[in-house]
């Protein structure tokens, strides 16, 4: 008796299984609580395991791909939600809105100066010190500087 396939063995192409000298349909298999419980429990374990793996993959991919300094500025969720409206989706600026973030002027600014501008605003740029965390601001500064080094 093979436990992987239950006590009744493989079903034939009509959904019937041979048990000793008689053949039972799939209905009797599904109504058998022992067999049904074995199948459902193993299916539940498999689904739970795959779900955990999938969620872990999503969680690790999200933190690494959107907010790390190694990724591009335009892929950063914080930039897309807060900055791209004025500075453009590619950070090259928008007409009459926000200046480009890829320029010699920005490249010559210190990280502290960029952090100060993002935190306290400047000119028409609003303050983001209360809206963004210090880590998010630091990541933006690192990504702006990396974009200007390219």
VOVO-348647 format. One record per atom (N, C-alpha, C): residue in three letters; x, y, z. Coordinates in steps of 0.05 Angstrom, whole numbers, plus 5000, padded with zeros to 4 digits. Example, Ala and Ser with C-alpha at 12.3 -4.5 7.8 and 13.67 -1.06 7.14 Angstrom:
2
ALA526448865156;ALA524649105156;ALA526449345156;SER525749555142;SER527349795143;SER525850015157;
***
This chain:
150
UNK501749775000;UNK500050005000;UNK501850255000;UNK501450424981;UNK503050674979;UNK501550904991;UNK502751035012;UNK501351245026;UNK501051505010;UNK502851534990;UNK502651784974;UNK500051784958;UNK498951564951;UNK496651554934;UNK494151464950;UNK494451444976;UNK492151354992;UNK491951054991;UNK489850945003;UNK489450655005;UNK488150544980;UNK487150724963;UNK485550624940;UNK487150614914;UNK489550724913;UNK491150714889;UNK490350924869;UNK491350904844;UNK490851094823;UNK488051064811;UNK486651284805;UNK484151254791;UNK484551204761;UNK482751064749;UNK482951034720;UNK481951274705;UNK481851274679;UNK481151514665;UNK478151604668;UNK476551434679;UNK473751494684;UNK473351584713;UNK475551624728;UNK475251714756;UNK474551484775;UNK474951244766;UNK474351014783;UNK476850874792;UNK476750754816;UNK479050614826;UNK478350334833;UNK480350164830;UNK479949884836;UNK480649834865;UNK478849724880;UNK479449654908;UNK478749354912;UNK480749194912;UNK480248904914;UNK478848804889;UNK476348714892;UNK474948604869;UNK472748784860;UNK472549034869;UNK470449214860;UNK471649484852;UNK470249634837;UNK471249894828;UNK469350114840;UNK470650324852;UNK469050544864;UNK469550794848;UNK467550964846;UNK467851224832;UNK469151434850;UNK469751654838;UNK471051874852;UNK469351984875;UNK466651954872;UNK464852054893;UNK465451914920;UNK465951654919;UNK466451514944;UNK469151604956;UNK471051664939;UNK473651754948;UNK473352024962;UNK471852214950;UNK471552474962;UNK469952464988;UNK468152274990;UNK466552265014;UNK467852105037;UNK470151975031;UNK471551825052;UNK473152025069;UNK472452065094;UNK473752275110;UNK476752235114;UNK477651995116;UNK480551945121;UNK482052035096;UNK481251945072;UNK482552015048;UNK482452315043;UNK480052425046;UNK479652715042;UNK481452875061;UNK481552805086;UNK483152945105;UNK486152935098;UNK487052705089;UNK489852675082;UNK490552855058;UNK488852855038;UNK489353025015;UNK489153325021;UNK487153405036;UNK486853685042;UNK489053785060;UNK489953625079;UNK492053715097;UNK494653745081;UNK495353565064;UNK497853585049;UNK497653825029;UNK495253865018;UNK494854095000;UNK495154355015;UNK494054365039;UNK494154605055;UNK497054665063;UNK498554465069;UNK501354505076;UNK502954605052;UNK502454495029;UNK503854585005;UNK503054874998;UNK500554945000;UNK499655214994;UNK500855405014;UNK500955335039;UNK502055515060;UNK505055545055;UNK506455335048;UNK509355355043;UNK509955535019;UNK508455494997;UNK508955664973;UNK508155954979;UNK506055994994;UNK505256265001;UNK507456405017;UNK508556265037;UNK510756385053;UNK513156455035;UNK513856275018;UNK516156325000;UNK515556564982;UNK513156584971;UNK512456804953;UNK512557064968;UNK511357074992;UNK511357325008;UNK514057405016;UNK515757215024;UNK518557285031;UNK520057395006;UNK519557284983;UNK520757384959;UNK519857664953;UNK517257714955;UNK516257984951;UNK517358184970;UNK517458114996;UNK518458295016;UNK521458355012;UNK523058155005;UNK525858215001;UNK526258364975;UNK524758314955;UNK525058464930;UNK524158754933;UNK522158804949;UNK521159074952;UNK523159254966;UNK524359164987;UNK526259335002;UNK528859374986;UNK529659164971;UNK532159194956;UNK531859354931;UNK529559344918;UNK529359464892;UNK528259744892;UNK526959844912;UNK525760104910;UNK527060314927;UNK528260254949;UNK529260454967;UNK532160444974;UNK533660274960;UNK536560264966;UNK538060454948;UNK540360554958;UNK541860744942;UNK542960624916;UNK543160354915;UNK544260234891;UNK542360244867;UNK539760264873;UNK537760284851;UNK537660574841;UNK536560604818;UNK536360864807;UNK534361034821;UNK534761294820;UNK532961484832;UNK530061464822;UNK529861424796;UNK527161424784;UNK525661164790;UNK526960964801;UNK525560714810;UNK524860724839;UNK525660924853;UNK525160954882;UNK522261044886;UNK520760894902;UNK517960944908;UNK517561224919;UNK519361314937;UNK519261574949;UNK519461794928;UNK521361764910;UNK521761964888;UNK519261974871;UNK518261744863;UNK515961734845;UNK513461864858;UNK513061814883;UNK510661914897;UNK510862214905;UNK513262314910;UNK513562574921;UNK515062774902;UNK516862684887;UNK518662864872;UNK518062884842;UNK517262654830;UNK517062634801;UNK514962834790;UNK512962904806;UNK510963094798;UNK512163354788;UNK514263444801;UNK515463704793;UNK518063654778;UNK519663464787;UNK522363424775;UNK522263234751;UNK519963124745;UNK519662944722;UNK520362654728;UNK519262474713;UNK519562194717;UNK522462104714;UNK524062254698;UNK526862184693;UNK528762364709;UNK527662544725;UNK529162734742;UNK530562944725;UNK529762974701;UNK530963174683;UNK529463444683;UNK527563464701;UNK525963714704;UNK523563714686;UNK521763904693;UNK519363944677;UNK519164244672;UNK518164314649;UNK517964594641;UNK516264754662;UNK517364964673;UNK516065144691;UNK515265004718;UNK516164774724;UNK515464644749;UNK517964624767;UNK519364404765;UNK521764364781;UNK524164344764;UNK526464424774;UNK528964404758;UNK529964124756;UNK531764084737;UNK532963824733;UNK534663754757;UNK534863504764;UNK536563404785;UNK539163294774;UNK539463314748;UNK541863214734;UNK543163464721;UNK544863594737;UNK546263824726;UNK548863874742;UNK550464034731;UNK553064104744;UNK552464244770;UNK550464414771;UNK549764564795;UNK549064364818;UNK547464164812;UNK546663974832;UNK549063794839;UNK550663724820;UNK552963554824;UNK554963684843;UNK555163954842;UNK557064094859;UNK556064144887;UNK553564094893;UNK552564124920;UNK553463904938;UNK553763964963;UNK554563764983;UNK552163594991;UNK552663355001;UNK550363195011;UNK548763335033;UNK550163485050;UNK548663625071;UNK546963845060;UNK547863985039;UNK546264195026;UNK543764075013;UNK544063844999;UNK541763714987;UNK539863615008;UNK540863505030;UNK539163415052;UNK537663645064;UNK538963875067;UNK537664125078;UNK535464215059;UNK535864215033;UNK533864305014;UNK531364115015;UNK531863855015;UNK529663665016;UNK528063695042;UNK529463725064;UNK528263735090;UNK526663995094;UNK527864225088;UNK526664485094;UNK525564635070;UNK525864525046;UNK524864655022;UNK526664895014;UNK526064994990;UNK527565224980;UNK525965344957;UNK525565594957;UNK523965724936;UNK521165604935;UNK520465494912;UNK517765374909;UNK517665084919;UNK519964974925;UNK519964694934;UNK518964674963;UNK516964504968;UNK515864474995;UNK517764325014;UNK517264345040;UNK518764205060;UNK517863905061;UNK519863735062;UNK519263445064;UNK520263325090;UNK521263495108;UNK522463395134;UNK520463245151;UNK517963325150;UNK515963185167;UNK514562965152;UNK514662965126;UNK513262765110;UNK515062515105;UNK517662555102;UNK519562335096;UNK521262275121;UNK522062035124;UNK523861955146;UNK526662045139;UNK528462065159;UNK531262135153;UNK532561935134;UNK531961675137;UNK533061475120;UNK532161515091;UNK529661585087;UNK528661625059;UNK530061875047;UNK530462075063;UNK531862315053;UNK534762255046;UNK536062105064;UNK538862025058;UNK539061865033;UNK537161675029;UNK537161515004;UNK536761694980;UNK534961884981;UNK534562064959;UNK537162224952;UNK538462314973;UNK540962474969;UNK543062294956;UNK543362044965;UNK545361864953;UNK544661804924;UNK542061764919;UNK541261704891;UNK541561944873;UNK541062184882;UNK541462424866;UNK544362454859;UNK546062414879;UNK548962434874;UNK549962214855;UNK548861974858;UNK549661754840;UNK548761814811;UNK546361934809;UNK545362004782;UNK547162214768;UNK548262394784;UNK549962604773;UNK552762504767;UNK553562274778;UNK556262164772;UNK556262004746;UNK553961934736;UNK553761774711;UNK554361934687;
***
